[in-house]
């Protein structure tokens, strides 16, 4: 295969794609330098267009629980593709996928498939407004819920990386219906609900925040949101696009015992293909068209290739239960960094973040205290040594079931070397 340099491909890309990328964080704007271009992946490895092998700790931003090009998932998709890549009609495969997904989440009785987490959240917000007759939504500073207009207010992830508090093109009237509280701050939520609770359709939250780095909910935080939404007649929406099937064979809500009214899922449930879902109790979900007045549609919703990848992934989760081994590997990663000073590691399940600050953050304000220049130097030092981490301080890193002890040892050894040289 002919090798192409990243610089050559990026120059060509910039001519035909805005910024040379199809999603901003891929541009390396936060860390500097030229973005890498990928030819293929296998297991825990990426292979770049300029011929390098990298150990991947991004895993398509957390979508690949079983690594790149998992043989079972690939075979299932190949077989499905022979039958047709899309029909715009109901299929047996989407029924099987929906049945499997509902069976793995105790409080989800129905799901609606869509093609992205953004669509799942957008539909959840519309459904909450339709069900309650209210307009306002309460979200949390630094939580990213996709790029629909109302959710770009005080978002994390790419907006945080780019230094933006919102986005141009979002009408002020739309932004006015989005209220914001600090993550983990129950008192702030109580105050907002006291003044606006009768106008709030829903509270939406990442039950474990993963778009300002990995930030865990403090004890009682999610329970308080459940109590407050019940008290004021609002819905509770868990955005589990990242957390769903991340820490166990179900959602984080099911694992922690807090039942939301609506759950948004994505990433892992699609096995790397464009698939997301919105789920909840039947009575609420049946307010979606064609049964109810809340409209949602999509040509590619329930795409046969995507639902086959998703079904195979869910079956592998149930059969292989990869979650116990993630904890041991996280412990190895977490124990490496603190001795270098001003570094804290948050690790849970298959996710971790290296924060360049003293102490673990509990909200966005504390996460923003990180030394982003130091992270950029660390990122490039690791990349030079064949380790691919998220190209932004505020993105979360991920381990897959295909990462070996040798991969983790390489991560630890490379980090030790880079940090010992002053990163």
JOBELLIN-V15505 format. One line per field, one symbol per residue. phi: phi as a letter, one per 30 degrees, with the letter a starting at -180 (. if undefined). A space follows every 10 residues. Layout:
phi->???
This chain:
phi->.ddbdedddd dddddbbeii bcaedddied cijcddccca baicccbddc jccbdccchh hjdcdcidhe eddddddddd dddkclbibd bddddddddd dddcbecccb bcdbcadedd dedddddddd dciccdbcbb ejdcbicded cddhdchedd ddicdabdjc eedddddccb bddicdddde ddddcbedcc daccaddbdb bbidbdddej dddddddddd dcicccccdc ecddidclda ddeddciccd dbbcbahedc hjcdbbacba deeddddddd dbdcdaaaec dieddddddd dddddddddc hddedddddd ddddddcedd ihbbccbahc babccdadid dcadeddddd dddddddded ddddciccce daeccccbcc dcdceddddd dddddddddd cjd
